[in-house]
Amino acid sequence: MNVVSPGTIITPAYKTLLSDEQIDAFAAQAAANAPLGRVGTADEIARAVVFLASEDSSFVDGAELFVDGGAAQI
């Protein structure tokens, strides 16, 4: 079994609870704390999942794939 551990990803679900200004402020704060200096995208998480579901990962087992812009490394 493998697992994907995503970082901060701003999705449309945030709009159900927060205003655009609050979302922008949250994203800026998260980006400031991330080694890559930005939040991720849903597409970046999807690409990691597709990799793990593909034959390209046929010998990958028991891995936790951090897709978080390096946040887990600090």
C-alpha positions as CSV (number, residue, x, y, z in Angstrom):
1,M,0.0,0.0,0.0
2,N,1.1,3.5,-0.8
3,V,-0.2,6.8,0.4
4,V,-0.2,10.4,-0.9
5,S,0.2,13.1,1.7
6,P,-0.8,16.4,0.1
7,G,0.2,19.9,1.3
8,T,-2.1,22.9,1.2
9,I,-4.3,22.8,-1.9
10,I,-6.8,25.6,-2.4
11,T,-10.0,23.9,-3.9
12,P,-13.5,25.2,-4.6
13,A,-14.6,23.7,-1.3
14,Y,-12.9,26.6,0.5
15,K,-15.5,29.0,-1.0
16,T,-18.2,27.3,1.0
17,L,-16.8,28.6,4.3
18,L,-14.5,31.5,3.4
19,S,-14.6,34.7,1.4
20,D,-12.2,35.3,-1.5
21,E,-10.2,37.6,0.7
22,Q,-9.9,35.0,3.5
23,I,-8.8,32.4,1.0
24,D,-6.2,34.6,-0.4
25,A,-4.9,35.4,3.0
26,F,-4.8,31.7,4.0
27,A,-3.0,30.8,0.7
28,A,-0.4,33.6,1.3
29,Q,0.2,32.4,4.8
30,A,0.6,28.8,3.7
31,A,2.9,29.8,0.9
32,A,5.1,31.8,3.2
33,N,5.6,28.7,5.3
34,A,6.3,26.3,2.3
35,P,9.9,25.8,1.1
36,L,8.7,26.2,-2.6
37,G,7.0,29.5,-1.6
38,R,3.5,28.6,-2.9
39,V,0.5,26.3,-2.3
40,G,0.0,23.3,-4.6
41,T,-2.7,22.6,-7.2
42,A,-5.1,19.8,-7.4
43,D,-3.5,18.8,-10.7
44,E,-0.2,18.3,-8.9
45,I,-1.8,15.9,-6.4
46,A,-3.6,14.1,-9.3
47,R,-0.3,13.5,-11.1
48,A,1.2,11.9,-8.0
49,V,-1.9,9.6,-7.7
50,V,-1.7,8.7,-11.4
51,F,1.9,7.8,-11.0
52,L,1.1,5.5,-8.1
53,A,-1.8,3.9,-10.1
54,S,0.4,3.4,-13.1
55,E,2.8,0.6,-14.1
56,D,5.6,3.2,-13.6
57,S,5.3,2.5,-9.8
58,S,5.1,-1.3,-10.1
59,F,8.0,-1.7,-7.7
60,V,6.9,1.0,-5.2
61,D,5.4,-0.4,-2.1
62,G,4.8,0.9,1.4
63,A,5.7,4.5,0.4
64,E,4.4,7.8,1.7
65,L,4.6,10.3,-1.1
66,F,4.7,13.8,0.2
67,V,3.2,16.2,-2.4
68,D,3.6,19.3,-0.2
69,G,6.2,21.5,-1.7
70,G,8.8,20.3,0.8
71,A,6.8,21.2,3.9
72,A,7.3,17.8,5.5
73,Q,11.0,18.2,5.2
74,I,11.3,21.2,7.5
